[in-house]
């Protein structure tokens, strides 16, 4: 069993992230969980890392995930709809050695604090491939609930897979937070 992660934090991207992101490379296993399958996954070239950094810097609600001060992934709230007070969560860790250690769970909880705090959202949802059990368990541990299934909506490696739609509402998040705090008292 992998050890629990260290200190997880979110921060804005900085220019030095370019070299770190390039060095972390591309994981075939992680790409498959996103639905990208290739016999030869595209390498993390400097140009590709530059595009990633620029996209992250230009995104109003995207953050770098750090563990113990080191870049390990990225997270963002996409499609923010101010009228309906909702957004879609997207998260990714970049290297397999960071999986299964609680980093994603900690990062998601930090994002949800922003979403239901300063951003004033009512709902955060996400999409996840049905075979990505590790991610589904993480989302459930963060309070997301399955709301629907898009049957056979993703063709991955020549096979059809379902997309799950999961969400958490502000009231769910607040209740979970209160219960955790009461448990510590």
PyMOL commands that set and color helices and strands:
alter all, ss='L'
color gray80, all
select helices_A, chain A and resi 17-24+28-34+46-58+96-98+103-116+133-141+170-184
alter helices_A, ss='H'
color red, helices_A
select strands_A, chain A and resi 8-11+62-67+70-81+86-93+123-129+145-156+159-169
alter strands_A, ss='S'
color yellow, strands_A
deselect
rebuild
show_as cartoon
